[in-house]
Amino acid sequence: MGKNRSSPARWCLLVGFVSVAAAGCGHRADLPPTAKVSGTVRLDGQPLPRGTVQFVPDAAKGTEGPPGVGYIEENGDYEIITAGVKGAVVGHHKIGVKAEEEYDQTAISMGPSLIPRRYNNPETSDLAAEVKKGEKNEIPLELSSRP
């Protein structure tokens, strides 16, 4: 993974996502089986330089558990963490990606989105993947600025 040069505000955002992901999962002993997940996020073939990736278990396909979140590095690489454990719950996931432009840290809101807003919501992104136990889950995410 590349060097992380994120601002404190971005780390607060990631901590918030991880906190939400950890909420309701109980103790780590209650965490369903997980497997390591990483990949690269690209927009129109170019690495996305910042943002977050969220893996949400797809209950409609029988996968349950807390969502996993990963920070996107400058080179587009990400690695998922679920409830403090590296990896995502084994099974099918819907995926969301959020990425905003740099912004003034004194501003109240985030900067404009670097990607179409449809990718922000795992329900509308059309991004999905299956996380398999015992396998190298290298999951590239190819985004398009076109509708």
TASUL-V249896 format. One record per residue. N is the residue number from 1. RES is the residue in three letters. SS is DSSP state (A for helix, B for strand, O for the rest). PHI is phi in degrees with one decimal (* if undefined). D_LAST is the distance of its C-alpha to the last C-alpha in whole Angstrom. Layout:
n & res & ss & phi & d_last
N & RES & SS & PHI & D_LAST
N & RES & SS & PHI & D_LAST
//
This chain:
n & res & ss & phi & d_last
1 & MET & O & * & 30
2 & GLY & O & -77.2 & 30
3 & LYS & O & -65.6 & 32
4 & ASN & O & -101.5 & 31
5 & ARG & O & -118.0 & 31
6 & SER & O & -84.3 & 29
7 & SER & O & -79.8 & 31
8 & PRO & A & -57.6 & 33
9 & ALA & A & -64.6 & 30
10 & ARG & A & -66.8 & 27
11 & TRP & A & -64.7 & 30
12 & CYS & A & -62.2 & 31
13 & LEU & A & -62.2 & 27
14 & LEU & A & -63.5 & 27
15 & VAL & A & -59.5 & 31
16 & GLY & A & -62.3 & 29
17 & PHE & A & -63.3 & 27
18 & VAL & A & -65.0 & 30
19 & SER & A & -62.1 & 32
20 & VAL & A & -63.8 & 30
21 & ALA & A & -63.6 & 29
22 & ALA & A & -80.4 & 33
23 & ALA & O & -61.6 & 34
24 & GLY & O & 80.9 & 35
25 & CYS & O & -90.9 & 36
26 & GLY & O & 72.5 & 39
27 & HIS & O & -80.6 & 41
28 & ARG & A & -57.0 & 40
29 & ALA & A & -63.0 & 42
30 & ASP & A & -85.3 & 40
31 & LEU & O & -69.0 & 37
32 & PRO & O & -60.6 & 36
33 & PRO & O & -55.8 & 36
34 & THR & B & -123.4 & 33
35 & ALA & B & -142.7 & 32
36 & LYS & O & -61.8 & 31
37 & VAL & B & -136.6 & 27
38 & SER & B & -149.9 & 26
39 & GLY & B & 172.0 & 23
40 & THR & B & -128.7 & 21
41 & VAL & B & -101.8 & 18
42 & ARG & B & -125.9 & 16
43 & LEU & B & -115.5 & 13
44 & ASP & O & 51.8 & 12
45 & GLY & O & 86.3 & 15
46 & GLN & B & -106.2 & 17
47 & PRO & B & -58.5 & 19
48 & LEU & O & -78.2 & 18
49 & PRO & O & -81.6 & 21
50 & ARG & O & -165.8 & 21
51 & GLY & O & 130.1 & 20
52 & THR & B & -135.1 & 21
53 & VAL & B & -121.0 & 20
54 & GLN & B & -122.8 & 21
55 & PHE & B & -103.2 & 22
56 & VAL & B & -111.4 & 23
57 & PRO & B & -54.0 & 25
58 & ASP & O & -93.1 & 24
59 & ALA & A & -60.5 & 27
60 & ALA & A & -63.8 & 26
61 & LYS & A & -107.4 & 27
62 & GLY & O & 88.8 & 30
63 & THR & O & -100.7 & 29
64 & GLU & O & -130.3 & 30
65 & GLY & O & 142.5 & 31
66 & PRO & O & -75.3 & 30
67 & PRO & O & -71.9 & 27
68 & GLY & B & -113.2 & 27
69 & VAL & B & -135.7 & 25
70 & GLY & B & -140.8 & 25
71 & TYR & B & -88.5 & 25
72 & ILE & O & -86.4 & 23
73 & GLU & O & -76.9 & 25
74 & GLU & O & -56.5 & 25
75 & ASN & O & -90.4 & 24
76 & GLY & O & 91.2 & 21
77 & ASP & B & -73.0 & 24
78 & TYR & B & -141.7 & 24
79 & GLU & B & -141.6 & 27
80 & ILE & O & -86.0 & 27
81 & ILE & B & -127.3 & 30
82 & THR & B & -123.7 & 31
83 & ALA & O & 49.7 & 34
84 & GLY & O & 83.0 & 35
85 & VAL & B & -111.0 & 35
86 & LYS & B & -65.4 & 33
87 & GLY & O & 129.0 & 31
88 & ALA & B & -124.0 & 29
89 & VAL & B & -59.0 & 30
90 & VAL & O & -65.4 & 31
91 & GLY & B & 132.4 & 28
92 & HIS & B & -86.6 & 25
93 & HIS & B & -135.8 & 22
94 & LYS & B & -96.7 & 19
95 & ILE & B & -125.2 & 18
96 & GLY & B & -120.6 & 16
97 & VAL & B & -132.6 & 16
98 & LYS & B & -125.2 & 17
99 & ALA & O & -155.0 & 17
100 & GLU & B & -117.1 & 18
101 & GLU & O & -66.2 & 20
102 & GLU & O & -57.8 & 24
103 & TYR & O & -146.7 & 25
104 & ASP & O & -70.1 & 29
105 & GLN & O & -64.8 & 31
106 & THR & O & -86.3 & 33
107 & ALA & O & -71.0 & 30
108 & ILE & O & -79.5 & 29
109 & SER & O & -113.4 & 25
110 & MET & O & -72.3 & 23
111 & GLY & O & -73.9 & 21
112 & PRO & O & -60.8 & 18
113 & SER & B & -69.9 & 15
114 & LEU & O & -83.4 & 14
115 & ILE & O & -130.9 & 11
116 & PRO & O & -57.1 & 8
117 & ARG & A & -60.9 & 11
118 & ARG & A & -59.7 & 9
119 & TYR & A & -75.1 & 11
120 & ASN & A & -64.8 & 14
121 & ASN & O & -107.0 & 15
122 & PRO & O & -56.2 & 16
123 & GLU & O & -76.2 & 16
124 & THR & O & -116.4 & 12
125 & SER & O & -75.4 & 11
126 & ASP & O & 62.8 & 12
127 & LEU & B & -102.0 & 14
128 & ALA & B & -152.2 & 18
129 & ALA & B & -158.4 & 21
130 & GLU & B & -107.9 & 24
131 & VAL & B & -93.6 & 27
132 & LYS & O & -111.2 & 30
133 & LYS & O & -67.6 & 34
134 & GLY & O & 75.6 & 36
135 & GLU & O & -117.5 & 33
136 & LYS & O & -80.2 & 31
137 & ASN & B & -88.9 & 28
138 & GLU & B & -93.6 & 26
139 & ILE & O & -117.4 & 22
140 & PRO & O & -74.7 & 20
141 & LEU & B & -117.5 & 16
142 & GLU & B & -102.3 & 13
143 & LEU & B & -103.4 & 10
144 & SER & O & -128.3 & 7
145 & SER & O & -79.3 & 7
146 & ARG & O & -87.2 & 4
147 & PRO & O & -62.8 & 0
//
